[in-house]
Amino acid sequence: MEHTNVNQILADKFNIDKRILTIADKIEAKVQSQFKEIERIAEYNQLKVLSAMQQSNLSEYHFEGSTGYGYNDAGRDKLEEIYALTFKTEDTLVRPQVISGTHALSLALFGNLKYGDELLSPVGSPYDTLLGVIGINPAKGSLKEHGIVYKQVDLLPDECFDYDNIEKALSPKTKMVTIQRSKGYSLRKSLTIAEIKELIGFIRGIAPNVIIMVDNCYGEFVNIIEPAEIGADLIVGSLIKNPGGGLAPVGGYIAGKKEYVEGAAVRLSSPGIGKKAGPSLGITSRFLQGLFLAPNVVAGSIKGAVFAAELFEELGYEVFPNNRRERSDIVQAIAFKSPEKVISFCQGIQAAAPVDSYVIPEPWDMPGYDCQVIMAAGAFISGSSIELSADAPIREPYAVFYQGALTWSHAKCGVLVALNKMVKDGLCNLPN
Ligand SMILES: *Cc1c(COP(=O)(O)O)cnc(C)c1O
């Protein structure tokens, strides 16, 4: 089919400026070889998930679910087995009672750290919501209040690991090391699997028994290898991001060594109960179907990120990452350097949503963040950022973090509507 048909509906129904459509055609042609590579990774991961489902004899009766205590919930246990096979870990905890990525990370931390233990981040500041969990920012019930000491070694100015200071920071009391794969709300690079592998190797050489956790949020299925395959003891993420495939209505996962997953499980339920209770409430099929779709949903999202990077770089903005870098997550940061541009872009993303497209998002005081945050997500699942979404803390350097889309077609539309909004608002000039 001719591009002109697509451009016709983009112009007629979405009021996209003809000049933007011309640039978009050029950009789309330019990124085709990257799209091929993204499709290859998706194909591999699709087969990985399929074979995990077959190997574990997934059956229709697993979709039935339980209520109340949820003892002997075969579907829930099957889901956890399939996650373990997919992520190549001894065990997993995959539950609707885990309400977010922050909650999952909090369970993994509190479940495995005790008074007097030290926690080290060798990759700089963790994600905003963890500042309160750890107690870097004062918060009731933080790790700090529970006597756990936090140490941090920043990346060097050239974004390499600061091995000297990591070595100095590791002490006999260091119980756990936390490595955040994705950049979060910063403009640092997202760490590739190869980089994380090198870092884990270095840490193991000094502290062989330390628990190494990777915050894998936004990283699942971006590569064919997941962090547990390169030595992480625990990997943690949210089901309303990549692995939920857009269908999981809530949830988080913790995957890794049995002992450490159990640590998180007894924290979620209670000591003595651990993984044995927790009703699946009849939503197991959504978790499983979402996992099944996730590799291709992630691929659509990454295509959107690659397209946005190429487009906004062409228009003169600095993008993180640019397309010359290997991607390790689905997030595309664009440094607009102006709050008005950030807000206009996010409002454009909202306007391209299937749900609440008429709503105009504004910055607000979101729980867990220490500045105002704007979030655009007209999503089927509230707050889901594997669906087309953009968010930004309203602070220097005024960068927007764009991610997600259940399909590449929607990602492209979203990026174009957002750019169109910026142009209409007089905030972005197009080349003649
Ligand atoms: C999203 C995210 C989190 C927190 O997840 P929520 O589900 O928003 O609580 C933690 N770390 C990283 C890197 C993230 O991207």
PDBQT file of the ligand as one rigid body, heavy atoms in Angstrom, charges set to zero:
ROOT
HETATM    1  C1  LIG A 501       9.221   2.564  36.450  1.00  0.00    +0.000 C 
HETATM    2  C2  LIG A 501      10.490   2.272  37.144  1.00  0.00    +0.000 A 
HETATM    3  C3  LIG A 501      10.528   1.960  38.501  1.00  0.00    +0.000 A 
HETATM    4  C4  LIG A 501       9.319   2.008  39.385  1.00  0.00    +0.000 C 
HETATM    5  O1  LIG A 501       8.229   1.396  38.870  1.00  0.00    +0.000 OA
HETATM    6  P1  LIG A 501       6.734   1.880  39.225  1.00  0.00    +0.000 P 
HETATM    7  O2  LIG A 501       5.933   0.763  38.697  1.00  0.00    +0.000 OA
HETATM    8  O3  LIG A 501       6.500   3.163  38.535  1.00  0.00    +0.000 OA
HETATM    9  O4  LIG A 501       6.650   1.993  40.701  1.00  0.00    +0.000 OA
HETATM   10  C5  LIG A 501      11.743   1.653  39.053  1.00  0.00    +0.000 A 
HETATM   11  N1  LIG A 501      12.858   1.674  38.332  1.00  0.00    +0.000 NA
HETATM   12  C6  LIG A 501      12.863   1.992  37.029  1.00  0.00    +0.000 A 
HETATM   13  C7  LIG A 501      14.145   2.002  36.279  1.00  0.00    +0.000 C 
HETATM   14  C8  LIG A 501      11.686   2.303  36.395  1.00  0.00    +0.000 A 
HETATM   15  O5  LIG A 501      11.677   2.609  35.102  1.00  0.00    +0.000 OA
ENDROOT
TORSDOF 0
